[in-house]
Structures are given as structure tokens and as C-alpha cells.
């Protein structure tokens, strides 16, 4: 795995800046994405959404979203538009993504 200097510097900046630390914390915990009221989050001041792919949108070791997550993701995108990010801690790892296709989004 390649060293991600930009990612490390971003983490250090976030940890050193109190107002940025809250960006790395879960703000809402629910048993299912379908339980989230995206409009209520927007009304509460949320400007964007970051979701974890692995075991949230997909089953372990899979790339395809489970149907309930697909519906929730569509609803989220209707409210937040292009301010939705999906992160993965397995995309790009040689043990899970040998050719880097997942990390590239293909």
C-alpha cells in the first residue's frame, strides 16, 4: 500500500484544529439507514453526509449496495445532492482490492 501523505497531513490538521475534530465523529447512530430523516438532518444544519461503504451500504467483502441501502442512498442524494461521500477502509488494500478498481470507483 502506498503512503498517503495528503491523508496523514489532513488527519494531523484535523486533530490540531478543535473546530475540525467534530468532522471525524459520528453524529447520528441508527440501526438502519432507512431510519434516517435526511430532511431533518438538513434542517438541523448538516451540510453534507459521509457514509462508510463496508458493512453499512454493502455486505462484507461485497461491492453492491444492499437494496435497503440503495433506497436510503437515493433519498440522501435527493436531499444533499453532490454533498454525499462514501468512504471505504478496504478499497485500495491489496488484500481486498488487488487491482485498485474499487479505490478508482470502477
Secondary structure, DSSP 4 states (H G I P E B T S, - for coil): ----HHHHHHHHHHHH-HHHHGGGS-----S-GGG--HHHHHHTT---EEEETBTTTB-TT--SBPHHHHHHHHHHHHHHTT-EEEE-SSTT-TTT-TTSHHHHT-
